[in-house]
Amino acid sequence: MNIVIIEDNEQNIRLYQAILEHCDYTFKIFRSGEKALDWLKINASTPLKLILLDISLPGINGLEVLKIMRSQDHLKTVPVIAVTATSGKYDQHSFNEVLQKPFFIETIYNLFHIYCDDTHCNTKENLA
């Protein structure tokens, strides 16, 4: 199962890593949109289950990253969850979900569970 995280905040990165490692997910983390897009282009044949995309990134922002991703055939149908600390009308873009910061850890577990069709990672057990 492959998940891509595009996030520049170290605290959020550590949280995502802890959840993903505990649930045995395969994942890749990028701290900029440019690096993520380069990897996604080179690894176009890699099947992806989910992309978690921060809106406020250094360089090109998450909205631009999403626009570029949706223009590429191999990424058009991959679910993308926006992560943002700002309020806005992100639903008009082609995000599958918008996760508003701050958020509860259970929310992340639930989203990974929904989008990754995962039943082996029980939220309550992992939070203990």
C-alpha positions in Angstrom: 0.0 0.0 0.0 1.6 3.3 -1.1 0.8 6.6 0.5 2.5 9.9 -0.4 2.7 12.7 2.2 3.6 16.2 1.0 4.2 18.3 4.1 6.8 20.7 5.4 5.8 20.9 9.1 8.1 18.6 11.1 5.5 18.1 13.9 2.9 16.9 11.4 5.5 14.7 9.6 6.4 13.0 12.9 2.7 12.4 13.6 2.0 10.9 10.1 5.2 8.7 10.4 4.2 7.3 13.7 0.7 6.4 12.5 1.9 5.0 9.2 4.8 3.0 10.7 2.6 1.6 13.4 0.0 0.4 10.8 2.7 -1.0 8.5 1.8 1.3 5.6 4.4 1.9 2.9 4.8 5.7 2.5 7.0 8.4 1.1 7.4 11.9 2.6 8.3 15.0 0.7 8.8 18.5 2.2 8.1 20.4 -1.1 5.7 20.1 -3.9 8.5 20.2 -6.5 10.2 17.1 -5.1 7.0 15.2 -4.8 6.0 16.0 -8.4 9.5 14.9 -9.6 9.2 11.6 -7.7 5.6 11.0 -8.9 6.6 11.6 -12.5 9.6 9.2 -12.3 7.6 6.6 -10.4 4.4 6.8 -12.6 4.0 3.1 -12.5 3.9 2.9 -8.7 0.3 2.3 -7.6 -0.8 4.8 -5.0 -3.7 4.5 -2.5 -3.6 8.1 -1.1 -1.9 11.5 -1.2 -1.9 13.7 1.8 -1.1 17.3 0.6 -0.4 20.3 2.7 -1.8 23.5 1.1 0.9 25.9 2.4 4.2 24.6 1.1 7.4 26.3 0.3 7.8 26.9 -3.4 4.7 25.9 -5.3 1.7 25.6 -3.0 -0.6 22.6 -2.6 -3.2 24.0 -4.9 -0.7 24.2 -7.8 0.6 20.8 -6.9 -2.9 19.3 -7.1 -3.5 21.1 -10.5 -0.4 19.5 -11.9 -1.2 16.1 -10.5 -4.7 16.1 -11.9 -3.3 16.9 -15.3 -1.3 13.6 -15.3 -3.2 10.5 -16.3 -1.6 8.2 -13.7 -2.7 10.6 -10.9 -6.2 11.7 -12.0 -8.0 9.1 -9.8 -5.7 8.9 -6.8 -7.5 10.3 -3.7 -5.9 13.5 -2.4 -6.6 14.9 1.0 -5.8 18.6 1.6 -4.4 19.5 4.9 -4.7 23.2 5.8 -4.6 25.6 8.7 -6.5 28.2 6.7 -10.2 28.3 6.0 -11.1 28.4 2.3 -13.2 26.9 -0.4 -11.0 24.0 -1.1 -13.9 21.8 -2.1 -14.1 23.6 -5.4 -10.7 22.0 -6.3 -10.5 18.3 -6.9 -9.6 17.3 -3.4 -11.4 14.2 -2.1 -11.3 15.5 1.5 -10.1 18.7 3.3 -8.6 18.2 6.7 -8.5 21.3 8.8 -5.7 21.9 11.3 -5.7 21.3 14.2 -7.2 17.9 13.9 -7.7 14.8 16.1 -5.4 11.8 15.6 -8.5 9.7 15.3 -9.4 11.7 12.2 -6.2 10.7 10.5 -6.6 7.1 11.4 -10.1 7.1 10.0 -9.1 8.7 6.7 -6.2 6.2 6.2 -8.7 3.5 7.0 -11.3 4.7 4.5 -9.0 5.5 1.6 -6.7 2.6 2.1 -9.4 -0.1 2.6 -7.5 -1.1 5.7 -8.9 -3.3 8.4 -5.7 -4.4 10.2 -5.0 -1.0 11.9 -7.5 -0.5 14.7 -7.6 3.1 15.9 -8.5 2.5 19.5 -5.8 -0.2 19.9 -3.1 1.9 18.3 -3.9 5.0 20.4 -3.4 3.1 23.6 
